[in-house]
């Protein structure tokens, strides 16, 4: 049998959820979306483990994009959309 190898966050491509949380911080993203920080961080986990697959839910994308731009960050809509992992 083969050995199971787990990739760390540093070894996988940055996801849209990673980008917005890194840019604004989990607490600020939670405030904007009216979610808990635990719920926001769940977006970063694989779907296989009950997470969001690295995706930002569609209903929050525009809110977060507006906030990032208002904060003077270079964010495009494409930064919040990407393949799940």
WOGI-V164049 format. One line per field, one symbol per residue. ss: DSSP state (2 for helix, 1 for strand, 0 for the rest). psi: psi as a letter, one per 30 degrees, with the letter a starting at -180 (. if undefined). burial: + if it has 24 or more other C-alpha atoms within 12 Angstrom, else -. A space follows every 50 residues. Layout:
# WOGI-V164049
ss: ???
psi: ???
burial: ???
This chain:
# WOGI-V164049
ss: 00000000222000022222222202222222200022222200002220 00000002222222222222000000222200000
psi: klkkkkklefflkkleeeeeeeefkeeeeeeefhlleeeefffflkefgg agggkkkeffeeeeeeeeefggkjkleffgklkl.
burial: -------------++++++++-++-+-+++-++-----++++++++---- -++++++--++-+++-++------+---++++-++
